[in-house]
Amino acid sequence: MVLLNPGDEVLLPAPYWVSYSAISILAEATYKEIPSSIDTDFKITPTQLEAAITPKTKMIFFNSPNNPSGTVYTESEYRALAKVLEKHPNIYILSDEIYEHINYGEPTFSFAAIESMYDRTITVNGVAKAFAMTGWRIGYMGGPEWIAKACTKMQGQITSGANCIAQRATITALGAPVSKIQFMVDEFYKRRDLVLDMIKNIEGFKANVPKGAFYVFPDVSYYFGKTIQGTPINNASDFSMLLLEKANVATVTGDAFGAPDCIRISYAASVENLNEAFKRIRDLLNS
Ligand SMILES: Cc1ncc(COP(=O)(O)O)c(C=O)c1O
């Protein structure tokens, strides 16, 4: 709302967290998806980025580790995208790094760590993921001071401020050594492998290996055009509804994330529930 005006365009590398498109519309901008697929580990290329930019482009929303794909961009991939953005000085980068600590490989990188991007990157983060403090409702941003000040003006009229108890808890969380949450990351890592193993045994599911966050985003397009227990499956939304209605398993259709061949499975659930969910999915599809 601070940076976007009617007519401005926002670029959304897809798949993207569902709220980015809605947030863009609320700010009276339009958005354009840059598609990716399982074949590129759900990453966009510099060439795609260059091709998507128009004189109206004002912002790109970037999210790594990614919800819903679990994809993590490497430093060199960030730098290659930054090279394109360097040629377009009017574009701001909104870098959502809320899953920064939930990664299974190299440490995650940041757009703002690239000198040429520093003055036009707004980094957003929150305590909901790494610290499992979802209900505390604290998010924060880092960016150029003039943008931060404008955000304060805007936000003061919307949420009136975050409660002080949650702010104190956030100071403790952010001040603690990251090693304190390693046990959670280790647990997510085990669950990721468990889920990937179970996916392998399901006919027609094709998944990449997520490097962060806590989602797997399998391509289920194998089922499109088929009928399962009397229900025709034409897209990922039909498939997701089928799992919900016939197996009582909740997934999210890839449509919501701009990737209509996939469904999102969250493994921020107990091993017991994950095993049960996959048993039900297998039973349904085998029938
Ligand atoms: C990529 C991403 N950004 C931001 C959020 C917002 O998290 P919260 O509102 O809980 O801080 C989420 C939550 O799912 C997310 O996946």
The ligand as a Gaussian input file, in Angstrom:
#p B3LYP/6-31G(d) Opt

LIG

0 1
 C        5.504000     -17.324000       2.625000
 C        4.714000     -16.855000       3.807000
 N        4.803000     -15.566000       4.163000
 C        4.119000     -15.089000       5.214000
 C        3.280000     -15.893000       5.945000
 C        2.529000     -15.249000       7.068000
 O        2.729000     -15.819000       8.276000
 P        2.130000     -15.145000       9.607000
 O        0.997000     -14.286000       9.182000
 O        1.705000     -16.309000      10.428000
 O        3.256000     -14.381000      10.191000
 C        3.134000     -17.231000       5.600000
 C        2.205000     -18.113000       6.332000
 O        1.790000     -19.156000       5.886000
 C        3.896000     -17.726000       4.510000
 O        3.817000     -19.014000       4.138000

